[in-house]
Amino acid sequence: MTISSEMATQILRLHDAEGWRVGTIARQLGVHRDTVKRVLGARRVGANKRPLRASLIDPYRAFIVQTLERFPTLNAARLYVMVRERGYKGGASHFRHLVGGMRPRRSAEAFLRLRTLPGEEAQCDWAHLGYLQVGRARRPLMAFLMVLSYSRRIYLRFFFNARMESFLRGHVEAFAAFGGVVRVVLYDNLKSAVLERIGDAIRFNPTLLEFAAHYCYEPRPVAVARGSDKGRVERSVQYVRSSFFAGREFTDLDDLNVQARAWCEGLAGDRRWSQDGRYSQREAFATEQPNLMELPKREYLLGERVAVQVGKYPYVRFDLNDYTVAHTHVRRTLEVLATQTTIRVFDGIQEIASHVRSYDCGQQIEDASHLEELVQSKRAARAHRAVDRLAQAAPASAELLRRAAQRGNNLGSVTAALMRLLDRYGAAALEHAIGQALERDVPHPNAVRLELERAREAQGQPPPVAVMLSAHAASLDAPVKAHALASYDKAVTPITGDEDA
């Protein structure tokens, strides 16, 4: 706030001559306290200035200053104990306030404005933007950012983790969005880029080196605790938090990424270019894009490879969920190749299972053929399999079976009836109908069937038709084992030459 010379003179007079405090002056003259402090701090030392009053800390100032010069980071609590041992009688809170003015201040550091050539450099980083609930799983929401240093073009992509597979996928999609590859990418000292660093001795992540060699760019880490060396991406993180993510509504991760892509191509590209305000960042990127290196002809194989141990159950555990494999592969070590959408299981070079990836937790993602083979090999497993399938499709069925057992009902027939209703009406309708039957305290399949029929009639839907094959039709698909013809050969008596005679 700029004030007139008359106002500044009045502030000095009220403070020096009348003895008014800063708050009183600000309140009476209608100015901010910082304005009053600035005027008092910039005044010329004159004869009217009142002498400073003596303080209890004055005899210890030299000791405090010398100690802080030797140990600049020494906290005020420890320094207070040292001064108390030397006779200081003042309070701790006032002492901390006084020491704050004596502590040596680090001189302000000046920075050169860095300018890069078009297509020369990009800066890359992760940003943590809270958590996203996926079913019962609480997944971290990680934002991958890559910013072209010349045009400030932003690429933004969200993931559920910051693992190497997501890190490299962000690079691949960023290069594809830019239509080319830069010659240098700057990284912070994150584990995906730098495994170990002592001074200038750097041990890079070998996976990143392999990826960089495929795309022919140089990975370059910045100095430790020097975020200013990649200030373009640091400022872009702040811009994403305030301009894109704050207050945004989305349904799932895919929806959020669609909105992020539209934001990068729209509002973020319309910003004024910092090097020349006459142009937008979109126009600056149009001049930079032809200077990027071409994308490689061969696609880089992405995926997270993990060795997993299969126990006595035909499931592999990956990322909080279980995925089925054939029962012939239990008690083995298999390999999981995970992408953003699929889970593939290998035994050596043979792929034995493929599933859609789930980001929930505690789920059993099953291939019906895997479990059907196991059920066929174990006759006693059929009843248990039916109960397990019911529990997965309609969790309320467990309570219905418990109550049915208390009433002495045949659990086998109850389970079979519920399985038929599941096949006809679906999991969601069955779960709702079981809940209605339990509310009326009638744990019987007939009550569940009645609720399903009521809901069907209310929706005006035709009755479900169950396709049932007759015993004869089902037998037509039965495998036929060919009879050995050797028995016929034994039944035929060979004709000898004597008999012909």
C-alpha positions in Angstrom: 0.0 0.0 0.0 1.4 3.4 -1.0 0.8 6.3 1.3 1.4 10.0 1.0 4.4 11.7 2.7 2.0 13.6 5.0 0.6 10.2 6.2 4.2 8.9 6.8 5.1 12.0 8.7 2.0 11.6 10.9 2.8 8.0 11.6 6.3 8.9 12.7 5.0 11.8 14.9 2.4 9.6 16.6 4.9 6.9 17.3 7.9 9.0 18.5 6.2 12.0 20.1 2.9 10.6 21.4 4.2 7.0 22.1 1.4 5.3 20.2 1.8 1.6 19.5 1.7 0.2 16.0 -1.8 -1.3 16.3 -3.2 2.0 17.7 -1.7 4.0 14.8 -3.1 1.6 12.2 -6.5 1.5 13.8 -6.8 5.3 14.2 -5.4 6.2 10.7 -7.2 3.4 8.9 -4.0 1.8 7.4 -2.6 -1.7 7.7 -0.2 -2.7 10.5 2.4 -3.7 7.9 2.3 -0.2 6.4 3.0 1.3 9.8 5.8 -1.1 10.4 7.3 -0.3 7.0 7.3 3.4 7.6 8.9 3.0 11.0 11.5 0.6 9.7 12.5 2.9 6.8 12.7 6.1 8.8 15.9 8.0 9.2 17.4 7.8 12.7 16.9 11.1 14.4 17.2 12.7 17.7 13.6 12.0 18.6 14.1 8.3 18.7 13.6 6.9 22.2 16.4 4.9 23.7 15.8 1.1 24.0 15.0 -0.1 27.5 17.4 -2.4 29.3 16.5 -6.1 29.0 17.4 -9.1 31.1 18.9 -10.7 28.1 21.4 -7.9 27.4 24.3 -9.5 29.4 23.9 -12.7 27.5 23.6 -11.3 23.9 27.2 -11.8 23.1 27.2 -15.5 24.3 24.0 -16.2 22.4 25.3 -14.7 19.1 28.6 -16.6 19.4 26.8 -19.9 20.1 24.5 -19.5 17.2 27.4 -18.7 14.9 29.0 -22.0 15.8 25.7 -24.0 15.8 23.2 -22.2 13.5 20.5 -25.0 13.9 20.6 -25.1 17.7 17.0 -24.8 18.9 15.9 -22.1 21.3 14.8 -24.7 24.0 18.4 -26.0 24.4 19.8 -22.5 24.2 17.4 -21.3 27.0 18.7 -24.1 29.3 22.3 -23.0 28.6 21.5 -19.4 29.4 19.5 -20.3 32.5 22.6 -22.2 33.8 24.5 -18.9 33.4 22.1 -16.9 35.5 19.3 -15.7 33.1 16.0 -15.1 35.0 13.6 -14.4 32.1 10.8 -16.6 30.8 11.1 -19.2 28.1 8.5 -17.8 25.7 10.0 -14.3 25.7 13.4 -15.7 25.3 12.4 -17.7 22.2 11.0 -14.4 20.7 14.3 -12.6 21.3 16.5 -15.4 20.0 14.6 -15.3 16.7 16.0 -11.9 16.0 19.6 -12.9 16.9 19.7 -16.1 14.8 21.9 -15.6 11.7 20.0 -15.4 8.5 21.1 -17.3 5.4 21.7 -14.9 2.6 19.1 -14.9 -0.2 20.2 -17.0 -3.1 19.9 -15.6 -6.7 19.0 -17.8 -9.6 19.6 -17.5 -13.3 16.7 -17.8 -15.6 17.2 -21.1 -17.5 16.3 -21.2 -21.2 16.3 -24.4 -23.2 16.1 -25.1 -26.9 12.9 -26.4 -28.5 12.7 -30.1 -28.2 15.7 -30.3 -25.9 14.4 -31.0 -22.4 11.4 -32.2 -20.4 10.9 -32.4 -16.6 9.0 -35.3 -14.9 7.6 -35.8 -11.4 4.9 -37.5 -9.3 2.3 -35.7 -7.3 0.1 -37.3 -4.5 -3.5 -36.0 -4.7 -5.1 -37.9 -1.9 -7.0 -41.3 -2.1 -9.7 -42.9 -4.1 -12.1 -45.5 -2.7 -12.4 -48.5 -5.0 -14.8 -51.0 -3.4 -13.2 -51.8 -0.1 -9.8 -50.7 -1.2 -8.4 -47.2 -0.4 -6.1 -46.5 -3.3 -3.6 -43.6 -3.5 -4.3 -41.2 -6.3 -0.9 -40.4 -8.0 -0.6 -37.8 -10.8 2.2 -38.3 -13.3 3.3 -35.0 -14.9 5.7 -34.4 -17.8 6.4 -30.8 -18.9 8.3 -29.6 -21.9 10.8 -27.1 -20.7 10.6 -24.8 -23.8 6.8 -24.5 -24.5 5.6 -25.6 -20.9 3.3 -28.1 -22.6 1.8 -30.3 -19.8 1.0 -34.0 -19.9 -1.1 -35.3 -17.0 -2.1 -38.9 -16.2 -3.5 -40.4 -13.0 -2.6 -43.8 -11.6 -3.4 -45.9 -8.5 0.3 -46.3 -7.7 3.8 -44.9 -8.4 5.4 -48.2 -9.4 7.8 -48.6 -12.2 5.2 -50.0 -14.7 3.0 -46.9 -14.1 6.1 -44.6 -14.3 7.1 -46.0 -17.7 3.5 -46.0 -19.0 3.3 -42.3 -18.2 6.4 -41.7 -20.3 5.1 -43.8 -23.2 1.7 -42.0 -23.3 3.4 -38.6 -22.8 5.7 -39.1 -25.7 2.7 -40.3 -27.8 0.7 -37.1 -26.8 3.7 -34.9 -27.7 4.2 -36.7 -31.0 7.9 -37.1 -30.3 10.7 -37.6 -27.7 12.9 -35.0 -26.1 16.7 -35.4 -25.8 16.9 -35.0 -22.0 14.4 -35.8 -19.2 15.1 -34.3 -15.7 14.1 -36.4 -12.7 14.1 -35.8 -9.0 16.0 -38.5 -7.0 13.0 -40.9 -6.9 13.7 -44.6 -6.7 12.2 -45.2 -10.1 15.1 -43.2 -11.6 18.0 -43.3 -9.0 18.6 -46.3 -6.8 21.6 -44.9 -5.0 23.5 -41.6 -4.9 26.6 -40.5 -3.1 27.7 -37.1 -4.3 28.1 -37.2 -8.0 28.3 -41.0 -8.0 24.8 -42.2 -9.2 23.5 -45.7 -9.7 20.5 -45.5 -12.1 17.6 -47.9 -12.1 18.5 -50.4 -14.8 14.9 -50.6 -16.0 14.8 -46.9 -16.6 18.1 -47.1 -18.4 16.7 -49.8 -20.7 13.6 -47.7 -21.4 15.7 -44.6 -22.1 17.9 -46.5 -24.5 14.8 -47.7 -26.3 13.6 -44.1 -26.7 17.1 -42.7 -27.2 16.9 -39.9 -24.6 19.2 -39.1 -21.6 17.8 -39.5 -18.1 19.3 -36.8 -15.9 18.7 -36.5 -12.2 18.9 -33.0 -10.5 21.0 -32.3 -7.5 19.8 -33.4 -4.1 17.4 -30.9 -2.5 17.5 -28.7 -5.6 13.9 -28.5 -6.6 14.6 -25.3 -8.4 16.5 -27.2 -11.1 13.1 -28.6 -12.3 11.0 -25.6 -11.3 8.8 -25.9 -14.4 7.3 -29.2 -13.3 7.2 -28.1 -9.7 5.1 -25.1 -10.7 3.0 -27.3 -12.9 2.1 -29.5 -9.9 0.8 -26.4 -8.1 -1.1 -25.4 -11.1 -2.7 -28.8 -11.4 -3.7 -28.8 -7.8 -5.3 -25.3 -8.0 -6.6 -25.1 -11.5 -7.6 -28.7 -12.4 -8.0 -30.9 -9.3 -9.5 -28.5 -6.7 -13.3 -29.1 -6.4 -13.4 -31.5 -9.4 -16.0 -34.3 -9.5 -15.4 -37.6 -11.3 -16.8 -41.1 -11.2 -13.7 -43.2 -11.5 -10.1 -43.2 -12.6 -10.9 -43.4 -16.3 -13.3 -40.5 -16.1 -10.6 -38.4 -14.3 -8.1 -39.2 -17.0 -10.5 -38.2 -19.7 -11.0 -34.9 -18.0 -7.3 -34.4 -17.5 -6.6 -35.0 -21.2 -9.3 -32.4 -22.1 -7.8 -29.9 -19.6 -4.3 -30.3 -21.0 -5.5 -29.8 -24.6 -7.8 -26.9 -23.6 -7.4 -24.6 -20.6 -3.8 -25.5 -19.9 -2.8 -24.9 -23.5 -4.5 -21.5 -23.6 -2.2 -20.0 -20.9 0.1 -17.2 -21.8 3.6 -18.4 -22.8 6.0 -17.1 -20.1 8.9 -16.4 -22.6 6.7 -14.2 -24.8 3.3 -13.0 -23.7 2.1 -12.5 -27.3 1.8 -16.2 -27.7 0.0 -19.0 -26.0 1.6 -22.2 -24.8 -0.3 -24.1 -27.6 1.4 -21.8 -30.2 4.8 -22.3 -28.5 4.3 -26.1 -28.6 3.4 -25.9 -32.3 6.9 -24.4 -32.9 8.6 -26.9 -30.6 6.9 -30.1 -31.8 8.9 -30.4 -35.1 12.1 -30.4 -33.1 11.3 -33.5 -31.1 12.9 -36.8 -32.0 10.8 -39.4 -33.8 9.1 -42.1 -31.8 10.7 -45.5 -32.1 9.2 -47.9 -34.6 9.1 -50.8 -32.2 6.7 -50.6 -29.2 8.2 -50.9 -25.7 6.7 -53.9 -23.8 5.1 -52.6 -20.7 4.0 -54.7 -17.7 4.9 -55.5 -14.1 6.4 -58.9 -13.6 6.1 -60.6 -10.2 6.9 -64.1 -9.1 4.0 -65.6 -7.1 3.7 -68.8 -5.0 0.6 -70.9 -5.5 -0.5 -72.8 -2.4 -3.0 -75.7 -2.2 -5.8 -73.5 -3.6 -5.8 -72.7 -7.4 -5.3 -68.9 -6.9 -2.5 -66.5 -7.3 -2.4 -63.4 -5.1 -1.5 -60.0 -6.8 -2.2 -56.5 -5.5 -4.7 -57.5 -2.7 -6.8 -59.8 -4.9 -6.8 -63.5 -5.9 -7.0 -64.8 -9.5 -7.7 -68.4 -10.5 -5.4 -70.8 -12.3 -5.9 -74.4 -13.4 -5.8 -76.8 -10.5 -2.9 -78.6 -12.1 -0.6 -75.7 -11.3 -0.9 -75.7 -7.5 2.2 -75.9 -5.3 4.3 -74.0 -7.9 6.0 -70.7 -8.4 4.4 -68.9 -11.3 4.9 -65.4 -12.9 2.3 -62.7 -13.1 2.5 -60.1 -15.9 0.3 -57.2 -14.9 -0.8 -54.2 -17.0 -3.3 -51.5 -16.2 -6.2 -53.6 -17.4 -5.2 -57.3 -17.4 -3.5 -59.9 -15.3 -1.7 -62.7 -17.2 -0.2 -65.7 -15.4 2.7 -67.7 -16.9 4.3 -71.0 -16.1 7.6 -70.5 -17.8 6.8 -69.3 -21.3 3.3 -70.8 -21.3 0.4 -68.5 -20.5 -2.0 -70.4 -18.3 -4.5 -67.7 -17.3 -5.7 -64.2 -18.2 -8.1 -62.0 -16.1 -9.4 -58.5 -16.1 -7.5 -56.6 -13.4 -9.4 -55.5 -10.3 -8.4 -52.5 -8.1 -10.7 -53.6 -5.3 -9.3 -55.6 -2.4 -10.1 -59.1 -1.1 -11.8 -60.1 -4.3 -11.7 -63.5 -6.0 -11.5 -63.1 -9.8 -12.4 -66.5 -11.2 -12.4 -68.2 -14.5 -15.4 -70.7 -14.4 -13.5 -73.3 -16.4 -10.7 -73.4 -13.9 -13.0 -74.2 -11.0 -15.3 -76.5 -13.1 -12.3 -78.7 -13.8 -11.5 -78.9 -10.1 -15.1 -79.7 -9.3 -15.2 -82.5 -11.9 -12.1 -84.0 -10.4 -13.6 -83.9 -6.9 -17.2 -85.0 -6.6 -17.5 -83.9 -3.0 -16.5 -80.3 -4.0 -19.7 -79.7 -6.0 -21.8 -78.8 -2.9 -19.1 -76.6 -1.5 -18.6 -74.9 -4.8 -22.3 -74.1 -5.0 -22.3 -72.6 -1.5 -19.1 -70.6 -2.4 -20.7 -69.3 -5.6 -23.8 -68.2 -3.7 -21.7 -66.4 -1.1 -19.8 -64.5 -3.8 -22.9 -63.6 -5.8 -25.4 -63.0 -2.9 -23.7 -62.5 0.5 -27.0 -62.5 2.3 -27.4 -66.2 1.3 -25.1 -67.2 4.1 -27.6 -65.8 6.7 -30.5 -67.5 5.0 -28.7 -70.9 5.1 -27.9 -70.4 8.8 -31.5 -69.7 9.6 -32.7 -72.5 7.4 -30.4 -74.9 9.3 -31.8 -73.7 12.6 -35.3 -74.7 11.4 -34.1 -78.1 10.3 -34.4 -77.6 6.5 -32.4 -79.6 4.1 -29.5 -77.3 3.2 -28.7 -79.2 0.0 -32.2 -78.6 -1.4 -32.1 -75.0 -0.3 -28.8 -74.4 -1.9 -29.9 -76.1 -5.2 -33.0 -74.0 -5.3 -31.1 -70.8 -4.7 -28.6 -71.7 -7.4 -31.5 -72.1 -9.9 -32.9 -68.7 -8.9 -29.4 -67.2 -9.3 -29.1 -68.6 -12.9 -32.6 -67.3 -13.8 -32.7 -63.9 -12.2 -29.1 -62.8 -11.6 -27.0 -61.9 -8.5 -28.4 -58.4 -7.8 -32.1 -59.5 -7.9 -31.4 -62.5 -5.8 -29.5 -60.5 -3.2 -32.4 -58.1 -2.9 -35.0 -60.9 -2.7 -33.1 -62.8 0.0 -32.9 -59.6 2.0 -36.7 -59.1 1.8 -37.3 -62.8 2.8 -35.0 -62.4 5.9 -36.8 -59.2 6.9 -40.0 -61.2 7.0 -38.2 -64.0 8.8 -39.0 -66.6 6.2 -35.6 -68.2 5.3 -36.9 -70.5 2.6 -36.4 -70.5 -1.2 -40.1 -70.3 -1.9 -40.2 -66.9 -0.1 -37.2 -65.7 -2.2 -38.9 -66.9 -5.4 -42.1 -65.0 -4.4 -40.1 -61.8 -4.0 -38.4 -62.3 -7.3 -41.7 -62.8 -9.1 -43.2 -59.7 -7.4 -40.3 -57.6 -8.5 -40.5 -59.0 -12.1 -44.2 -58.3 -12.4 -43.8 -54.8 -11.0 -41.2 -54.1 -13.7 -43.4 -55.6 -16.4 -40.9 -58.2 -17.5 -41.7 -61.6 -19.0 -41.0 -64.7 -16.8 -37.5 -66.1 -17.2 -37.2 -69.3 -19.2 -34.8 -71.9 -18.0 -33.3 -73.9 -20.9 -33.4 -77.5 -19.7 -32.0 -80.4 -21.9 -33.7 -83.7 -21.8 -31.6 -86.7 -20.7 -31.5 -87.9 -24.3 -30.4 -84.6 -25.7 -27.7 -84.3 -23.0 -26.5 -87.8 -23.8 -25.8 -86.8 -27.4 -22.9 -84.6 -26.2 -21.4 -87.4 -24.0 -18.0 -88.5 -25.2 -18.0 -92.0 -26.8 -15.0 -94.3 -26.3 -14.3 -96.4 -29.4 -14.3 -100.2 -28.7 -11.0 -102.0 -29.3 -11.1 -104.3 -32.3 -8.6 -106.8 -31.0 -11.4 -108.8 -29.4 -13.0 -109.4 -32.8 -9.7 -110.6 -34.2 -9.5 -113.2 -31.4 -13.0 -114.4 -32.2 -12.2 -115.2 -35.8 -10.5 -118.7 -36.4 -7.6 -118.5 -38.8 -7.9 -120.7 -41.9 -4.9 -123.0 -42.5 -3.7 -124.7 -45.6 -4.7 -128.3 -44.4 -8.3 -127.3 -44.1 -8.3 -126.2 -47.7 -7.1 -129.5 -48.8 
